[in-house]
Amino acid sequence: MLREVLLNQFRDRLQGLPLKVRLWSGDVLEGPDARVQLTVHHPKALRTLAYPSMGGLARAYVEGQVDIAGEVQDILRLGESLCQAEVCREGRGSAAWKWWRHTRARDRRNIAYHYDVSNDFYGLWLDRNRVYSCAYFEAQDDSLDTAQERKLDLICRKLMLRPGERLLDIGCGWGGLILRAAERHGVEATGITLSENQRDYVEEQIRQRGLEGRVEVRLMDYREVPGDAPYDKIASVGMFEHVGRRNLRAYFDKIASLLKPGGLVMNHGITSVALKSEGLDSGISEFIDDYVFPGGELVHVSTVMQEMAAAGLEPLDAENLRPHYGKTLWAWVRRLEAQEAEAIRLIGEKKYRIWRIYMAGSAYAFDHNWLSLFQILGGKPRADGSQGYPFTRRHVYA
């Protein structure tokens, strides 16, 4: 009886939607001009379908309760309509933001869960420099390789890197920024990461490129970086989302303590769009926390600037790259889907589904202004209050 009630509820939701549904029984339900096909493998998926949320549908797909065929953009548009999820960005997100989510041990486990999957897996769909953050498209037809190198160069110009300066990259990933900064700008670069896979990859790149003595990578939490030799410039690209709302002041305090007076810091990361939001609604935040980024938290850009300023770092420039991240993520999704068989061989069907639906959903969220991405440049004033920063931004776009 309950099964029939749930099935009828689902039928009501399907009215007018371009979806074809094949049930485990062989029965077929079909809306007009169906562009997406949903195969339901087990009756236990019915509750999710009768009372759907974006996160719930993603879980059902990842756990193999349903299969979804069609263009991924069509799938997400249909999911939004089915879930009536037009206000996802207004969500409060998970209520589980507790202090223990960001202990050093917990952060190490969280980072290892996401990044220590397989270097070869990430190599299937990232660019040639393996940059796992928003690219910068100066032209619509830029390749992903070109756009990621443009992003690295943009950061280097904003930081005004000079030969001989010391650069710290907090959360250096696979080393794209520190390697390019050393080779193109002559800096001495140090990258830190909590991922052993990333550390091993960067060490090999340093050896292959002959950068020993000029570039180093450390397996280290940002809270553990010694402050005895301050840096001229500091970058944090795609990392502060892991810091936690409660730790933002301590994070910027640490950066300020590591930065020379007159030095610059670039904080590049995802932000929420709604002022008070702690994450996306319709079960999306909970899905991401459980399957993708354990411990990830988002704040509004105004909160980032407030915490930066409270730490004594003056915000000098802010740029919204939201459209660039949607374009970046769609490129990653296309490249991942093109390597589906090899990806499944490397990490298994379930993890492939997690990455596919997570990145496609994120692309959709950036395109629809549910999420944003800001580069914020800050400076540490000298004792007399001056900053080593020009009056104009000509140096950035020259």
N, C-alpha and C positions, 0 to 999 in steps of 0.2 A: 504494500500500500504506500509506504513512504517513498519507495522507488518511483512509483507512478506519479506521486505528487511532485517530486523533484523533476521528473522528466517533463511534466506539463509546465512547470515553472520555467524550465529551460526553453521549451517550445515557444512560450510567450516572449521570451527575450530575443528569440531568433527572428521575430517578425520584421520583414523588410531588410534584413542584413544579408550581404553577399557572401553567404557561408553555406558550405555543404558539410553535413555531419553524417559520419558512418558510425553506428553504434556497434558494440561488441556482439549484439544479437544479429547483425547484418542489416537491420533497419536503416533507412537513409532519410534524413531531413535536409531539405534544400531550400535556401532563400533565392531571391532573384539575382541573376548574373553573378553567380558564385565565383569568386576569385581565390578563395581560400578553402581548403578541405581539412576538416578536423576529424581524426579517427579516435574514437573513445575505446580504449582497450579493457576498461574495467568499470563496473557499476560504482565503485567508490569515488570515481571522479565526478559523479552526478551532482553531489552537493556543491562542489567547486563551480560547476557549470551553472547550476541553478541560482547560486548567490555568488557571482564571480567578483574577483578583484584582480587587478593586474598582477600583483604578487602571487595570488593563488593560482592563476593560470600558468604563470612561469614555473611554479613548483610542480604542477601537474605535468608540464612538458619535460622538465628536468628529470623527474622521477619515472618517466616513461608511461604514465597513466594515459597520456594522450600523445598523438603525433599531429603535427601541423605542417601542411604542405602549401606552398605559395610563396610569392615575393614577400620578403620579411617586412617591407614597408606596409604592404597590404595587411599583413598579419597584425601589426601593431595598431594600425588605424581601426581595424575591426575590433581588437581587444579594447581599445579606448571606448568605442561605441557600446560594446557588450557590457562593459563595466561601468558605463556612465562616469568616466574618470577624468572629465575635463578639468577638474580643479586639483590635480595631483600635487601641484607645487605648494598648495596651501596646507599640506599635511603637517602634523606634529611629529610624525615619525615614531620610532620606537621610544617607549618610556624608560628603557633600560640603560640610560646614560649614567653609569655608576663609576666611582673613582677607580675601582679595580679593573675596569676595562682597559686602562692605560698604565698599568704597572710595567716596568721594563721587561719582565718575563712574559707578560701577556702580549705586549707589543711585538716581541720577538716571534712568538707563536703565530700571531696574526699575519705578520709579514711573510713568514715562511709558508703559511697556508696559501697565500695568493701568489707569491713570486717564485717559490722553489717548486714549481710544477715541472718544468722542463725547459732548459734554455733553447733546445731545438724546437719546441712547440712555439715559443714566442718568436723564434726566428722565421717561422712559416709565414707570419702575417705582419710583423713589424717592418719598418724600413731597414735599409742596409746598415744604419747606425744603431738600430734597436732602441729607438726613443719611444718610451711608453708614456707619452703625454701629448697634449694638444699641439698640433702642427700649426704652421703659419702660411696661409695661401695668399701670396701676392697676386696671383692670377688664378682664375677658375680652373684652368687646365694644368696647373702645377701637378707633377707627380708627387706621391707621398714622400719619396726620397728627397726631392727638391724642397717640399714644404717643411719637412722636419729640419733640414739643414738651414733653411731660412729662419726657422724658429730659434735654433741654437745661435745663429749669428745675431738675431734680434736681441736675445738676452745678453750676449757678449757686448753689443753696442750700448745697450741700456746701462750695463754695469761699467762701461767705459774701461774695459780691461786694457792694461798696459804691460809691456814686457817686464818681467821680474816681479810682478805683483803676486801675492799669495791669494789663491782662490780656494774657498771651501764649498763643496757641493753636498748639501744635506739630503740624503736619499738619492744617490747618484745613479741608480738603475744600472744599466749595462754600459755606463761610462761615456755616453755620447757627448755630453757637455764638457767634461773635464779633458777628454782627449782632443776635442776640437779647440778648446780654449788654449791648451798647451801648444798645439801644432800651428794654429792660426794667429794667436795673440801673444805667445811667448811667456805665459804665466807659469807659475809653479802651482799645480792643482792637486788638491786632496779631495777624494770622494769618500763618503761613508754610506754604508748600507747595512741592513739587518739580514739580508739574503745571502746565504753562502753561495748559491748558484751565481748570483750577480757578481759577487766578489771574485770568484774563480774566473769568470769570463773576462772581467776587466783586467785582472792580473795578466791573463794571456795576451790581451790586446796591448797592454803596456810593453810586454816583452817583444811582441811582433813588430811594434812601431818604433822600438828603440827609445822609449820614453822613460826608462829607469832613471831615477834621480830627479825627474821633473814632474812626474805624476805618480801618485800612490792611492791605493784604495784600502780602506780599513773596515773590518766587520765591527761596527760600533753604533751604539745608540747616540743620538744627538746630545743627550744629557751627559754623556761621558766624555765628550771632546774636551781635552785639556785647554785651559785658557792662558797658558804661559807665553804663547806666541800669537798675538792677535792677527787676524786676516785683513787684507785690504778690501776684499770683496767676498760676499757670501751669496750663494744661490740655493733656493729650495724650490724644486720643480716637481709638482705632482706628489708632494709628500705630506703637506700639512693637514690634508684630509684625515690622516691617521693620528694626528696629535690629540684630538679630543677637545671639546669646548672648554672644559675645566682647566685644561693645561695650556691654553693659548698664551696666557700672560707669561707663564714660566718658559714657554717655547721662545717667545720674543725676547724675554729677559736674557736667556742663554745666548741668543744670536747677538744681542747688544753687547754682552760681555766678551764675545769672541771677535768683535769688529773694532778696527782701529777708528779713532776719531777722524771724521772726514771720509770714512768708508761707506760703501753702498751695499744694500741687500736687495735681492730680487725674490719676492714670494709669489709663486705661480701656482694657482690651485683652483679647484672647483668650489663654488659658493652656492648657497641657496638663493632663490629669487624672492621668496616671501620673507619679510623682515623677521618674523618670529619662528619661522619653520626650523625644525630639527631634521627634516628629511622629507622624502616624497610620500604622498598618501597612497591609498588603494593597495596597501600591503607591499609596496615596492621597497621601502626602507628595510622592512623586516626580511624580505627575500634577499636583498643584497647583504645584510648583516649575517644571515645564516649560510649563504652559499658563496658569496663573492669576497667581500671586504669585511671580515669580522672587526668590529671596533671602529669602523669609519664614522665620522660625524661631520656634518656640514653646517656652516654659519653664513650669515649674510656678509657681503663685502664691507658694510659699515662696521660690523663687529671686528673684522680683521684689522681695519684701520684704527679702530679704537684701541685694541690690544697692542698693536704695533706702537702707537703713539704713547700709550701708558708705559711702555718699556723704554721710552726715550729715543725712539726711532721716528724721524720725521717723514711722513709720506710725501714723496716728491712727484710721483706720477702713477696713474692707474689706467689700465687699458683693458677693455672688455673684449675677449676673444671668443665669445659664445658661438657665433656662426662657424668659426674655424674648428671648434671641437666637434660639432655635428658632422662636418665634412670629414674630419679625421676618422671618427668612429665608423662612418659608413665605408670608408676605404678599408679599415681593419676588418669589418664584417665581410665585405666582398672577398678580400684576400683569404680570410679564414674559411669561408664557404668553398672557395676554389680548391682548398687543401683539406677538405673534409676527411677523406679516407686516411691521409697521413696523420692528421690531427687526432683522429680516433685511435689510430695505432699507438701514438705517443702517450696519450693521456686518458683514453677510454671514452665511451659514448656519453656517459653522464657529464663529465667535465667539459666535453666539447659542447654539449647542449647549454651548460651554464654560461660558458664564455660567449656563445653565439647570441643567446637571448639577452644576456646582460649588456653586451656592447651595442646590440641593435636597439634595445630599450633605452640605453643612455643616449644614443644618437637621436632618437625620437624626442627624448626629454630636452636636449639642447635645442633642437629645431623648434620646439614648441614653447620655449621660454619657461620650462619647468626648472631648469638648472642653468647656471652661468659659470664662466671661467674668467678670472681676473689675474693679470700680472700687476703687482703692486711693487713699485720701487721705493725703497726707504733709504734714508741716510742717517748716519750718526753724527750729530753736530760736533764741531770742535769746541774747545773750552770757551772761545769767544762767540759761539753761536753760529759761526759761518759753516757753509757746506761747500764741499768741492764739487759743485754741480753747476753746469752752464745756465745762462739766462733763458736759453731756448732749447728745443728738442731737435735742432737741425742735425746733431751728431747721430741721432737714432735713425733718421731716414735718409741721410746723405748717400 
